Amino acid sequence: MGDNTPIEVLIVEDNPGDVELAKEALRDTSFPVNLHVARDGEEAMRFLRREDEQADVPLADLVLLDLNMPKKSGHEVLEEMKKDADLRLVPVIVFTSSSAREDIERAYDRYANCYITKPGDLDELVKVVRAIESFWLNVVRLPRRIAA
């Protein structure tokens, strides 16, 4: 990344156990990461658009998005993000328990950057989250971080 500016990661997840697991797996990165959590789709959009009580939050560099969310589904969040000129370049990793072909196709049809089905085994889940961190935070050039 080249600088010490923290990478802002939004986790959109209503399961507290999955949130804690993601936080734990991302805690030991080699560079600063700020993790933010939205517990439902509406809260996610307020955070991303920096509305209401979220007015002072930083811009997200990366979103980990569950599909099965209260108030607004992950599919709806993804669709709204990709239609919004200010949000469409923010990479979205769909990270969900669904392995249904319809969900996978629908996510990619709405321009998800990747689709990962959460493994049921805790050790495998930690490995997957660490692989996400390794690839998306170490290898990929994130759009908001490209020097002008």
Disulfide bonds with the S-S distance in Angstrom:
none
